[in-house]
Amino acid sequence: MSIQATTHLNFRGDARQALGFYHGVFGGAANIVSYRDAGNVRNPSDADHVMWGLVAADSGFRVMAYDVPADMPWQQGENAFLVAVEGDTAEEITACWDKLRDGATITQPLTPSQWTPLFGMLKDRFGVNWVLSVANRAAAG
């Protein structure tokens, strides 16, 4: 069993450039999935924006990022990050989810998605935004 927390940065149209910059600084592998790639285009202006991005280096550096969809509120510097938690199994993630959701506001229910067996988002009772998912080792490269 393994659970890993990663800083998840939020952008509006700049996630690809930011991930490229961090990749240049820290090295490793950069993986990016657009809303079009995932078949999740709700607004045509978001199609080529980043739905899921990760820079992971052998040094242990990891950062994730995405472009907040156009139909969701976003102001630069406000809600600038999420805490992303990945686990190896659905059981691990479900156990964390069940505890975090106490007093939380569910943003995206914990359900299967196109890119991972389980994915969910919530704002905990302290106002911290969390993303929980089962690690997709194929996507993480």
C-alpha positions as CSV (number, residue, x, y, z in Angstrom):
1,M,0.0,0.0,0.0
2,S,1.2,3.4,-0.8
3,I,-0.4,6.9,-0.7
4,Q,1.3,10.0,-2.0
5,A,0.3,13.6,-1.6
6,T,1.2,16.1,-4.4
7,T,0.7,19.8,-4.8
8,H,-1.9,20.3,-7.6
9,L,-1.8,23.8,-9.1
10,N,-4.8,25.5,-10.7
11,F,-4.6,27.7,-13.8
12,R,-6.9,29.1,-16.4
13,G,-5.2,28.4,-19.7
14,D,-1.6,28.5,-18.5
15,A,-1.2,25.0,-17.1
16,R,0.7,23.6,-20.2
17,Q,3.2,26.4,-20.1
18,A,3.6,26.1,-16.3
19,L,4.2,22.3,-16.5
20,G,6.7,22.9,-19.3
21,F,8.5,25.4,-17.1
22,Y,8.6,23.2,-14.1
23,H,9.8,20.2,-16.2
24,G,12.6,22.4,-17.5
25,V,13.6,23.3,-14.0
26,F,13.3,20.0,-12.2
27,G,13.6,17.5,-15.1
28,G,11.9,14.1,-15.1
29,A,8.9,13.3,-17.2
30,A,6.0,15.6,-18.1
31,N,2.6,14.0,-18.9
32,I,-0.3,16.1,-20.1
33,V,-3.9,15.1,-20.9
34,S,-6.2,17.7,-22.5
35,Y,-9.9,17.9,-22.0
36,R,-10.2,16.8,-25.7
37,D,-7.8,13.8,-25.1
38,A,-10.0,12.7,-22.2
39,G,-13.3,13.2,-24.1
40,N,-14.5,15.6,-21.5
41,V,-15.0,18.9,-23.4
42,R,-17.9,20.8,-21.8
43,N,-16.9,24.2,-23.4
44,P,-15.1,24.3,-26.8
45,S,-12.7,26.9,-25.5
46,D,-11.4,24.4,-23.0
47,A,-10.7,21.6,-25.5
48,D,-7.0,22.0,-25.7
49,H,-6.5,23.1,-22.1
50,V,-4.9,20.7,-19.5
51,M,-7.4,18.5,-17.7
52,W,-4.6,16.5,-16.0
53,G,-0.9,17.2,-15.9
54,L,2.1,15.9,-14.0
55,V,5.8,16.5,-13.8
56,A,7.6,13.8,-11.9
57,A,11.3,13.6,-11.5
58,D,13.6,10.8,-10.1
59,S,14.6,13.3,-7.4
60,G,11.2,12.9,-5.9
61,F,9.9,16.2,-7.2
62,R,6.2,16.0,-8.2
63,V,3.7,18.7,-9.2
64,M,0.3,18.3,-10.8
65,A,-1.7,21.0,-12.6
66,Y,-4.8,21.7,-14.6
67,D,-6.8,24.4,-16.3
68,V,-9.9,25.3,-14.4
69,P,-12.8,24.9,-16.9
70,A,-14.3,28.1,-18.2
71,D,-17.7,27.4,-16.5
72,M,-16.1,27.3,-13.1
73,P,-15.1,30.4,-11.1
74,W,-11.4,31.1,-10.8
75,Q,-9.3,34.1,-9.9
76,Q,-5.5,33.9,-10.1
77,G,-4.1,33.5,-6.6
78,E,-7.4,32.4,-5.1
79,N,-7.8,28.6,-4.8
80,A,-4.5,28.4,-6.5
81,F,-3.9,24.8,-5.5
82,L,-5.4,21.5,-4.4
83,V,-3.9,18.7,-2.4
84,A,-3.9,15.6,-4.7
85,V,-3.8,12.2,-3.0
86,E,-3.1,9.1,-5.0
87,G,-3.2,5.6,-3.7
88,D,-2.4,2.2,-5.2
89,T,-5.9,0.7,-4.5
90,A,-9.5,1.7,-4.5
91,E,-9.7,0.5,-0.9
92,E,-7.0,3.0,0.2
93,I,-8.6,5.9,-1.6
94,T,-12.1,5.1,-0.4
95,A,-10.9,4.9,3.2
96,C,-9.3,8.3,3.0
97,W,-12.4,9.7,1.1
98,D,-14.8,8.4,3.7
99,K,-12.9,10.2,6.5
100,L,-12.2,13.5,4.6
101,R,-15.9,13.8,3.6
102,D,-17.0,14.3,7.2
103,G,-18.3,17.9,7.2
104,A,-17.0,18.4,3.6
105,T,-18.6,19.8,0.5
106,I,-18.4,17.3,-2.3
107,T,-17.3,18.9,-5.6
108,Q,-17.0,15.7,-7.6
109,P,-18.3,12.4,-6.2
110,L,-15.7,9.6,-5.9
111,T,-16.5,7.6,-9.0
112,P,-14.6,5.9,-11.9
113,S,-13.4,8.2,-14.6
114,Q,-11.8,7.8,-18.1
115,W,-8.3,8.0,-16.7
116,T,-8.4,6.2,-13.3
117,P,-10.5,3.6,-11.5
118,L,-11.6,6.2,-8.9
119,F,-11.5,10.0,-8.9
120,G,-13.2,12.6,-6.6
121,M,-12.9,16.2,-5.4
122,L,-14.1,17.8,-2.1
123,K,-13.5,20.8,0.1
124,D,-13.0,19.7,3.6
125,R,-14.5,21.3,6.7
126,F,-11.4,23.5,7.0
127,G,-11.8,24.9,3.4
128,V,-9.0,22.8,1.9
129,N,-9.6,21.5,-1.6
130,W,-8.6,17.8,-2.1
131,V,-8.5,15.5,-5.2
132,L,-8.3,11.8,-4.5
133,S,-7.6,9.1,-7.1
134,V,-6.3,5.7,-7.6
135,A,-2.8,6.1,-9.3
136,N,-2.8,5.4,-13.0
137,R,0.7,4.3,-13.5
138,A,0.3,4.1,-17.3
139,A,-0.6,7.8,-17.4
140,A,2.1,8.8,-14.9
141,G,4.8,7.3,-17.1
